Amino acid sequence: MPDDDGVSSALNMPLGPGGEFDLVRTMLARWGALAHGVGDDAAVLAVPEGERLVVSTDTSVEQVHFRREWLSAEEIGYRATMAALSDVAAMGATPLGFLVALSLPARWIPAVPALADGIGDAARLAETTILGGDVTQGEALGITVTVLGSSARPVPRNGARPGDRLFVTGVLGGPAAALRDLQGGRTPPGTLRERFARPRARLREARWLAAHGARAMIDVSDGLASELRHLATASNVALSLDVARVPVMPGCTLEDAISGGEEYEIVAALPGAIDPSAFVRAFGVSLSEIGIVDAAGIPSVTAYRTVREARVDLGTGHDHFRS
């Protein structure tokens, strides 16, 4: 039956015959009530009154973002979805749902139920829904997730101003340390592997920071050093980083924490003091003050071992196209 706006109220529409639709039916069976409105040509969403639509898309490709020997199919689906959700988190937005496009080699078809389970698990943890997508053949597995969210006041990365304090959620370095072990043929310790295979988009945490006045935010997907440079460039400001205050995960190095990517923690610039203990009480996640916005006009990031002493080379973060 259609709703008042003419949109079908059924959870999903019946699908016709064919191999592609058989794969979609397989995924829908795994997702259950997590999937809404799948089967039509496009998804229809209602954005809450007074809010703006926030959209981001992210692609994970076999042998570029993951290797099958390192992760289960369920972890691959979960991880690709969380990476996309993190981009919406960085804007302080609430996800309304997401679309999934799969480029699927024949050898991956038996793993479709497990991929769907991972995607569904991410949707469940993010308290959002799967709205549809696409399935096509490909030479390598590719997962493209497009997230649609909303916010009354999206937080950009270009809002940092001189005098703002820089904060980061959580602890850093786990994915980089786990990746080093995997590349060396070693099994990472459980806590490090968990950070690599099962990251969490800081959706609620970022909304808390936005509500407490964050003027600029960015997620740590390509490494803290890279993301601070992006924030400095977008905001046209100079940043100072106190590396002694960077939260390093046990078993990791400072280099892991500064240069390692795929963290999905949030860096925020706030104009005044906030209470990190209130953040910890709310989410069970740490919030660390790591630096300050110094001046406007010349984008830069300067790192110190202690404030204003012993400069430190930040190195570089991840760049997909750097040779």
C-alpha positions as CSV (number, residue, x, y, z in Angstrom):
1,M,0.0,0.0,0.0
2,P,1.3,3.5,-0.8
3,D,1.8,6.1,2.0
4,D,0.2,9.5,1.7
5,D,3.1,10.7,-0.4
6,G,2.7,7.9,-2.8
7,V,5.7,5.9,-1.7
8,S,5.2,2.2,-1.0
9,S,5.1,1.4,2.7
10,A,6.4,-2.1,2.1
11,L,9.8,-2.7,3.5
12,N,11.3,-3.7,0.1
13,M,9.8,-4.3,-3.3
14,P,9.5,-7.7,-5.0
15,L,12.4,-8.3,-7.4
16,G,12.3,-10.0,-10.8
17,P,14.2,-13.0,-12.0
18,G,17.9,-13.1,-12.8
19,G,21.3,-13.8,-11.3
20,E,21.9,-10.2,-10.2
21,F,18.6,-10.1,-8.4
22,D,19.3,-13.5,-6.8
23,L,22.4,-11.9,-5.2
24,V,20.3,-8.9,-4.0
25,R,17.7,-11.3,-2.6
26,T,20.6,-13.2,-0.7
27,M,21.7,-9.9,0.8
28,L,18.2,-8.8,1.7
29,A,17.6,-12.1,3.5
30,R,20.7,-11.3,5.7
31,W,19.7,-7.7,6.3
32,G,16.1,-8.2,7.2
33,A,14.6,-5.0,8.7
34,L,17.9,-3.1,8.1
35,A,17.1,-2.7,4.4
36,H,14.3,-0.3,3.5
37,G,12.8,0.5,0.1
38,V,15.2,-1.7,-1.9
39,G,14.0,-2.6,-5.4
40,D,12.9,0.7,-6.9
41,D,15.0,2.9,-9.3
42,A,16.0,5.3,-6.5
43,A,15.7,5.7,-2.8
44,V,13.3,8.3,-1.3
45,L,14.3,10.0,1.9
46,A,12.7,12.6,4.1
47,V,15.2,15.1,5.6
48,P,14.2,16.4,9.1
49,E,12.8,19.9,8.9
50,G,15.4,22.5,9.5
51,E,18.3,20.2,8.6
52,R,20.5,20.0,5.5
53,L,21.4,16.9,3.5
54,V,25.0,15.6,4.0
55,V,26.2,13.1,1.4
56,S,29.5,11.2,1.1
57,T,30.8,8.2,-0.9
58,D,33.7,5.9,-0.3
59,T,35.2,3.0,-2.2
60,S,37.2,0.0,-0.9
61,V,39.0,-2.1,-3.5
62,E,40.6,-5.5,-3.2
63,Q,44.5,-5.4,-3.0
64,V,44.3,-1.6,-2.5
65,H,42.4,-1.2,0.8
66,F,42.3,-4.9,1.9
67,R,43.6,-8.3,1.2
68,R,41.4,-11.4,1.4
69,E,44.1,-13.3,3.4
70,W,44.1,-10.6,6.1
71,L,40.4,-10.2,6.7
72,S,37.2,-12.3,6.6
73,A,34.5,-11.4,4.1
74,E,32.3,-10.2,6.9
75,E,35.1,-7.9,8.2
76,I,35.7,-6.5,4.6
77,G,32.0,-5.6,4.3
78,Y,31.9,-4.1,7.7
79,R,35.1,-2.1,7.3
80,A,34.1,-0.6,3.9
81,T,30.8,0.6,5.4
82,M,32.3,2.1,8.5
83,A,34.9,4.0,6.4
84,A,32.0,5.7,4.5
85,L,30.0,6.4,7.7
86,S,33.1,8.0,9.2
87,D,33.0,10.8,6.5
88,V,29.5,11.7,7.6
89,A,30.5,11.5,11.2
90,A,33.2,14.1,10.5
91,M,30.5,16.6,9.5
92,G,28.6,16.0,12.8
93,A,25.7,14.5,10.8
94,T,23.3,11.7,11.6
95,P,23.1,9.0,8.9
96,L,19.7,8.6,7.3
97,G,20.7,5.5,5.3
98,F,23.2,4.3,2.7
99,L,23.6,2.8,-0.7
100,V,26.0,-0.1,-1.5
101,A,27.4,-0.8,-5.0
102,L,29.4,-4.1,-5.4
103,S,31.8,-4.9,-8.1
104,L,31.9,-8.6,-7.8
105,P,34.2,-11.2,-9.3
106,A,32.8,-14.7,-9.7
107,R,35.2,-16.0,-7.0
108,W,33.6,-13.7,-4.5
109,I,30.0,-14.8,-5.1
110,P,30.0,-17.6,-2.4
111,A,31.1,-14.9,0.1
112,V,28.2,-12.6,-0.6
113,P,26.2,-13.7,2.5
114,A,29.2,-12.9,4.7
115,L,29.8,-9.6,3.0
116,A,26.2,-8.7,3.6
117,D,26.5,-9.7,7.2
118,G,29.4,-7.3,7.7
119,I,27.6,-4.4,5.9
120,G,24.5,-5.1,8.0
121,D,26.5,-5.2,11.2
122,A,27.9,-1.7,10.4
123,A,24.3,-0.4,9.7
124,R,23.1,-1.8,13.0
125,L,25.9,-0.2,15.0
126,A,25.3,3.1,13.2
127,E,21.6,2.9,13.8
128,T,20.8,3.4,10.2
129,T,19.4,1.6,7.2
130,I,20.4,0.2,3.8
131,L,18.5,1.9,1.0
132,G,19.6,0.1,-2.1
133,G,22.6,0.1,-4.4
134,D,23.9,-1.9,-7.4
135,V,25.7,-5.2,-8.2
136,T,27.9,-5.7,-11.2
137,Q,30.7,-8.0,-12.4
138,G,34.3,-6.9,-11.9
139,E,37.9,-8.2,-11.9
140,A,38.4,-7.3,-8.3
141,L,36.0,-6.9,-5.4
142,G,35.0,-3.3,-5.0
143,I,32.6,-1.9,-2.4
144,T,31.3,1.6,-2.8
145,V,29.1,3.0,0.0
146,T,27.3,6.2,-0.4
147,V,26.0,7.6,2.9
148,L,23.1,10.1,3.2
149,G,22.9,12.0,6.4
150,S,21.5,15.3,7.8
151,S,22.5,18.0,10.2
152,A,21.1,21.3,11.3
153,R,24.7,22.7,11.4
154,P,27.2,20.5,9.4
155,V,30.7,21.1,10.6
156,P,33.2,21.7,7.8
157,R,37.0,21.3,7.9
158,N,37.5,25.0,7.0
159,G,36.2,26.6,10.2
160,A,39.2,26.6,12.4
161,R,40.3,30.0,13.8
162,P,43.3,31.3,15.7
163,G,43.0,30.4,19.4
164,D,41.0,27.3,18.8
165,R,42.1,24.2,20.7
166,L,42.7,20.9,18.9
167,F,41.2,17.7,20.3
168,V,41.2,14.1,19.0
169,T,39.0,11.2,20.1
170,G,40.2,7.8,21.1
171,V,43.7,6.4,20.9
172,L,45.8,6.2,17.7
173,G,48.3,3.8,16.1
174,G,46.4,0.4,16.2
175,P,45.7,0.0,12.5
176,A,49.2,1.0,11.5
177,A,50.8,-1.5,13.9
178,A,48.4,-4.3,12.8
179,L,49.2,-3.6,9.2
180,R,52.9,-3.8,9.8
181,D,52.4,-7.3,11.4
182,L,50.2,-8.5,8.6
183,Q,52.7,-7.3,5.9
184,G,55.5,-9.1,7.8
185,G,53.5,-12.3,7.9
186,R,52.7,-12.1,11.6
187,T,49.4,-12.2,13.4
188,P,48.7,-8.9,15.1
189,P,47.7,-9.0,18.8
190,G,44.0,-9.2,19.3
191,T,43.4,-5.5,20.3
192,L,45.5,-4.2,17.4
193,R,43.8,-6.5,14.9
194,E,40.4,-5.4,16.2
195,R,41.3,-1.8,15.5
196,F,42.3,-2.7,12.0
197,A,39.4,-5.0,11.1
198,R,36.6,-3.6,13.2
199,P,36.9,0.3,13.3
200,R,34.1,2.4,14.6
201,A,32.8,5.6,13.0
202,R,32.5,8.2,15.8
203,L,29.0,9.3,14.9
204,R,27.6,10.1,18.3
205,E,30.9,11.4,19.5
206,A,31.2,13.8,16.6
207,R,27.7,15.1,17.2
208,W,28.6,15.8,20.8
209,L,31.6,17.8,19.7
210,A,29.5,19.7,17.2
211,A,26.9,20.4,20.0
212,H,29.8,21.7,22.2
213,G,30.9,24.2,19.6
214,A,33.3,22.5,17.2
215,R,34.1,24.8,14.4
216,A,36.0,22.4,12.2
217,M,36.3,18.6,12.2
218,I,38.0,15.9,10.1
219,D,38.3,12.1,10.5
220,V,41.7,10.4,10.8
221,S,41.4,8.2,7.7
222,D,44.8,9.0,6.2
223,G,46.8,9.6,9.3
224,L,46.9,12.4,11.9
225,A,49.7,14.3,10.2
226,S,47.9,14.3,6.8
227,E,44.5,15.2,8.3
228,L,46.0,18.1,10.3
229,R,47.5,19.4,7.1
230,H,44.2,19.1,5.3
231,L,42.5,21.0,8.2
232,A,45.2,23.7,8.2
233,T,45.0,24.2,4.4
234,A,41.2,24.3,4.3
235,S,41.0,26.8,7.2
236,N,44.1,28.8,6.0
237,V,45.7,28.6,9.5
238,A,48.9,27.5,11.2
239,L,48.6,24.6,13.7
240,S,50.9,23.6,16.5
241,L,50.8,20.0,17.6
242,D,52.2,18.8,21.0
243,V,53.2,15.3,20.1
244,A,53.7,14.4,23.8
245,R,49.9,14.7,24.2
246,V,49.0,12.5,21.2
247,P,47.2,9.5,22.6
248,V,49.1,6.4,21.5
249,M,47.5,2.9,21.8
250,P,49.5,0.4,23.9
251,G,51.8,-1.7,21.7
252,C,52.1,1.1,19.1
253,T,54.7,3.8,18.4
254,L,54.3,7.5,18.1
255,E,55.0,7.1,14.4
256,D,52.1,4.7,14.2
257,A,49.9,7.2,15.9
258,I,51.0,10.2,13.8
259,S,51.3,8.7,10.3
260,G,49.1,5.6,10.4
261,G,45.7,5.8,8.7
262,E,42.3,4.1,8.8
263,E,41.8,5.2,12.4
264,Y,38.4,7.0,11.9
265,E,38.9,9.0,15.1
266,I,37.8,12.6,14.9
267,V,40.0,15.7,15.1
268,A,38.1,18.8,16.2
269,A,38.9,22.5,16.6
270,L,37.0,24.1,19.4
271,P,37.0,27.8,20.5
272,G,37.0,27.2,24.2
273,A,37.7,24.7,27.0
274,I,35.6,21.6,27.2
275,D,35.4,18.8,29.8
276,P,37.1,15.6,28.4
277,S,35.8,13.7,31.4
278,A,32.2,14.4,30.4
279,F,33.0,13.0,27.0
280,V,34.5,9.9,28.5
281,R,31.5,9.4,30.7
282,A,29.2,9.8,27.7
283,F,31.0,7.4,25.3
284,G,33.7,5.4,27.2
285,V,36.2,7.0,24.7
286,S,39.0,9.3,25.6
287,L,39.2,12.9,24.3
288,S,42.7,14.5,24.2
289,E,43.8,18.1,23.7
290,I,46.7,17.8,21.3
291,G,47.4,21.4,20.1
292,I,46.3,24.8,19.1
293,V,45.4,26.9,16.1
294,D,48.2,29.6,16.1
295,A,47.5,32.1,13.3
296,A,45.7,32.7,10.1
297,G,47.2,33.3,6.7
298,I,49.9,30.7,6.1
299,P,48.7,27.0,6.3
300,S,51.1,24.9,8.2
301,V,51.5,22.2,10.9
302,T,54.4,22.5,13.4
303,A,54.9,19.7,15.8
304,Y,56.8,20.0,19.1
305,R,57.9,17.4,21.6
306,T,56.8,19.8,24.3
307,V,55.0,23.1,23.6
308,R,57.4,25.4,21.7
309,E,60.4,23.1,22.2
310,A,62.2,20.4,20.1
311,R,60.5,20.4,16.7
312,V,59.4,17.0,15.4
313,D,59.2,15.9,11.7
314,L,55.6,14.8,11.2
315,G,56.4,12.7,8.1
316,T,53.6,12.0,5.7
317,G,50.3,10.2,6.0
318,H,48.6,7.9,3.5
319,D,48.2,9.0,-0.1
320,H,46.6,6.6,-2.6
321,F,48.5,8.1,-5.6
322,R,51.9,8.6,-4.0
323,S,54.5,6.4,-5.7
